[in-house]
């Protein structure tokens, strides 16, 4: 907050899941996904698409990292557009 006083963070103590995802994401400017599993990754994508907000996705593996911004509401692709199906269980290291 000292770096940019215009940024406001709201922390939630509950899991992001299909039952509460739309309510938790309502009213926000973007959704940040740093999840470590594919079901949550696809859920955050779908919720961001339905809410019409950008989905900022970040992941790491060992010493490598990746950050992507998906904004289909601005005519860009979404995560599911690029990866329609999750890989089979055990196909990707965790």
C-alpha positions in Angstrom: 0.0 0.0 0.0 3.0 2.3 0.5 4.0 1.9 -3.1 0.5 2.7 -4.5 -2.1 3.9 -2.1 -4.8 3.6 -4.9 -4.6 -0.2 -4.7 -7.0 -1.9 -2.4 -6.7 -5.6 -1.5 -9.5 -7.7 0.0 -8.5 -11.0 1.5 -10.9 -13.9 1.8 -10.4 -16.8 4.2 -12.4 -19.3 2.2 -11.6 -21.5 -0.7 -12.5 -20.4 -4.2 -14.9 -23.1 -5.4 -17.8 -23.5 -7.8 -20.3 -22.7 -5.1 -18.9 -19.3 -4.1 -16.7 -18.2 -7.0 -19.2 -15.9 -8.7 -20.0 -14.1 -5.4 -16.4 -13.8 -4.4 -15.4 -12.3 -7.7 -18.3 -10.0 -8.1 -17.5 -6.3 -8.2 -13.7 -6.7 -8.8 -11.7 -5.3 -11.6 -9.7 -8.4 -12.3 -9.2 -12.0 -11.0 -5.7 -13.1 -10.1 -5.1 -16.9 -10.4 -2.1 -18.3 -8.6 -3.6 -21.7 -8.1 -1.7 -25.0 -8.1 -4.3 -27.2 -9.6 -6.2 -27.4 -12.9 -9.8 -27.5 -11.6 -9.2 -24.1 -9.9 -7.3 -22.7 -12.9 -10.2 -23.5 -15.2 -12.8 -22.3 -12.7 -11.0 -18.9 -12.4 -10.9 -18.6 -16.2 -14.6 -19.4 -16.5 -15.6 -17.0 -13.7 -13.5 -14.2 -15.2 -15.1 -14.8 -18.6 -18.6 -14.7 -17.1 -17.8 -11.6 -15.0 -16.3 -9.9 -18.1 -13.0 -9.1 -16.2 -9.3 -10.0 -17.0 -7.9 -13.1 -15.6 -4.2 -12.8 -14.5 -2.7 -16.2 -14.4 0.6 -17.0 -12.8 2.5 -20.3 -12.4 5.9 -21.6 -11.4 7.9 -24.8 -11.9 11.2 -25.1 -10.2 13.1 -21.9 -11.2 10.8 -20.9 -14.1 7.7 -18.8 -13.9 5.0 -17.7 -16.3 2.5 -14.8 -16.1 -0.3 -14.3 -18.6 -3.2 -11.9 -18.8 -6.3 -13.3 -20.5 -8.9 -10.7 -21.5 -11.6 -12.2 -23.7 -13.9 -9.2 -23.0 -11.4 -7.2 -25.0 -11.5 -9.8 -27.9 -8.5 -11.7 -26.6 -8.4 -15.5 -25.9 -9.1 -17.0 -22.6 -7.2 -19.8 -20.8 -9.7 -22.4 -22.0 -9.4 -21.1 -25.5 -5.7 -22.0 -25.5 -6.1 -25.2 -23.4 -9.6 -26.6 -23.9 -9.0 -29.6 -21.7 -6.9 -30.2 -18.6 -4.1 -32.7 -19.0 -4.7 -36.2 -17.7 -3.9 -36.8 -14.1 -0.2 -37.3 -13.6 0.8 -36.0 -17.0 2.1 -32.7 -15.7 4.5 -32.5 -12.7 3.2 -30.7 -9.6 
